[in-house]
Amino acid sequence: MTEITRWVRFEHQGQAGFGRLDGEGVAVHTGDLFGAPRPTGQTLPRAGLKLLAPVRPGKVLALWNNYLALAAKLGLADPAEPLYFMKAPSSCLDPEASIIAPAGQGKIVFEGELAVVIGRRAKAVSEAQALQHVFGYTCCNDVTAAEVLNRDASFAQWVRAKSYDTFCPLGPCIATGLDPTTLSVKTWLDGQLRQDYPVADIRFSVPRLVSLISHDMTLEPGDVILCGTSVGVGSMKPGQTVAVEIEGIGRLTNRFETAD
């Protein structure tokens, strides 16, 4: 069995760092997480650290209509190729930080998802080679301003609706050594389970996604692919808390607030 390793980014005494979760502590590392990270020999108590988004992606690619159960519920046709959009990297948010509603943009929706973190440059790779370019996996809440998406009948505003600041919470860690086909995604709204779906219901598997997208554009270390969501998405009200949990990765928790 492959050993699962969990990597986190953190803030300690005003400085950002990264390391490997080790029980109740974090073994601090230096260098390049996606290259050859080196242990410093220092271990910090997990309880004393502020966790940051575990990766700072150069680009975030997100899938639409990639789970069979949701497609069946919505009556969506089977796409011949992955349907995806981009979220601005500036939308990425730390665990425990607040999702902020943009003023006047109506209903805001949560979507719990598995996120794939690229660890090695991938350009036109085969499906058989694709997992060699995956570093690991994390949780994501693909937050959406639902009313913005189709506000203009002439142009679907996917990027705008998905890219407001704070609309891409990631974390709490990047887990390596997982088999995504064995995982389930659970999403709670104020402690009530709203989503619970198996990644095995995915239409385009992780290796197929990485391969096909890498033929469209080069994937760089740190880039993130959001695998899409399934049934159970819903709207949030200010003051509510959303938690996305995937076994082996952990729980990503964020409160939804209005701007001051």
BELFEN-V696042 format. One record per residue. N is the residue number from 1. RES is the residue in three letters. PHI is phi as a letter, one per 20 degrees, with the letter a starting at -180 (* if undefined). Layout:
n:res:phi
N:RES:PHI
N:RES:PHI
This chain:
n:res:phi
1:MET:*
2:THR:f
3:GLU:f
4:ILE:e
5:THR:d
6:ARG:d
7:TRP:d
8:VAL:c
9:ARG:d
10:PHE:b
11:GLU:d
12:HIS:c
13:GLN:l
14:GLY:n
15:GLN:d
16:ALA:e
17:GLY:b
18:PHE:b
19:GLY:a
20:ARG:d
21:LEU:f
22:ASP:b
23:GLY:m
24:GLU:e
25:GLY:c
26:VAL:c
27:ALA:f
28:VAL:f
29:HIS:c
30:THR:c
31:GLY:n
32:ASP:d
33:LEU:g
34:PHE:e
35:GLY:d
36:ALA:c
37:PRO:f
38:ARG:d
39:PRO:f
40:THR:e
41:GLY:n
42:GLN:e
43:THR:c
44:LEU:d
45:PRO:f
46:ARG:g
47:ALA:f
48:GLY:e
49:LEU:d
50:LYS:e
51:LEU:f
52:LEU:d
53:ALA:g
54:PRO:f
55:VAL:b
56:ARG:d
57:PRO:f
58:GLY:f
59:LYS:b
60:VAL:c
61:LEU:d
62:ALA:c
63:LEU:e
64:TRP:d
65:ASN:l
66:ASN:d
67:TYR:c
68:LEU:f
69:ALA:f
70:LEU:f
71:ALA:f
72:ALA:f
73:LYS:f
74:LEU:e
75:GLY:m
76:LEU:e
77:ALA:f
78:ASP:f
79:PRO:f
80:ALA:f
81:GLU:b
82:PRO:g
83:LEU:d
84:TYR:b
85:PHE:c
86:MET:d
87:LYS:d
88:ALA:f
89:PRO:g
90:SER:f
91:SER:e
92:CYS:f
93:LEU:c
94:ASP:f
95:PRO:g
96:GLU:m
97:ALA:f
98:SER:e
99:ILE:f
100:ILE:d
101:ALA:f
102:PRO:f
103:ALA:f
104:GLY:m
105:GLN:d
106:GLY:m
107:LYS:f
108:ILE:d
109:VAL:d
110:PHE:e
111:GLU:b
112:GLY:f
113:GLU:b
114:LEU:e
115:ALA:d
116:VAL:e
117:VAL:d
118:ILE:f
119:GLY:d
120:ARG:b
121:ARG:g
122:ALA:c
123:LYS:c
124:ALA:l
125:VAL:e
126:SER:f
127:GLU:f
128:ALA:f
129:GLN:e
130:ALA:g
131:LEU:f
132:GLN:f
133:HIS:d
134:VAL:e
135:PHE:e
136:GLY:a
137:TYR:c
138:THR:b
139:CYS:e
140:CYS:b
141:ASN:d
142:ASP:e
143:VAL:f
144:THR:c
145:ALA:e
146:ALA:f
147:GLU:f
148:VAL:f
149:LEU:g
150:ASN:d
151:ARG:f
152:ASP:d
153:ALA:f
154:SER:e
155:PHE:b
156:ALA:f
157:GLN:e
158:TRP:f
159:VAL:f
160:ARG:f
161:ALA:f
162:LYS:d
163:SER:d
164:TYR:g
165:ASP:g
166:THR:m
167:PHE:e
168:CYS:c
169:PRO:f
170:LEU:c
171:GLY:p
172:PRO:e
173:CYS:b
174:ILE:d
175:ALA:d
176:THR:d
177:GLY:n
178:LEU:e
179:ASP:d
180:PRO:f
181:THR:f
182:THR:e
183:LEU:e
184:SER:c
185:VAL:d
186:LYS:d
187:THR:c
188:TRP:d
189:LEU:d
190:ASP:l
191:GLY:n
192:GLN:e
193:LEU:f
194:ARG:d
195:GLN:c
196:ASP:b
197:TYR:c
198:PRO:e
199:VAL:f
200:ALA:f
201:ASP:e
202:ILE:f
203:ARG:e
204:PHE:d
205:SER:f
206:VAL:g
207:PRO:f
208:ARG:f
209:LEU:f
210:VAL:g
211:SER:f
212:LEU:f
213:ILE:f
214:SER:f
215:HIS:e
216:ASP:e
217:MET:b
218:THR:f
219:LEU:e
220:GLU:d
221:PRO:g
222:GLY:n
223:ASP:f
224:VAL:c
225:ILE:d
226:LEU:e
227:CYS:f
228:GLY:n
229:THR:c
230:SER:c
231:VAL:f
232:GLY:o
233:VAL:f
234:GLY:a
235:SER:e
236:MET:d
237:LYS:d
238:PRO:g
239:GLY:n
240:GLN:e
241:THR:d
242:VAL:d
243:ALA:c
244:VAL:d
245:GLU:c
246:ILE:c
247:GLU:g
248:GLY:n
249:ILE:d
250:GLY:p
251:ARG:d
252:LEU:d
253:THR:c
254:ASN:b
255:ARG:e
256:PHE:d
257:GLU:c
258:THR:e
259:ALA:f
260:ASP:f
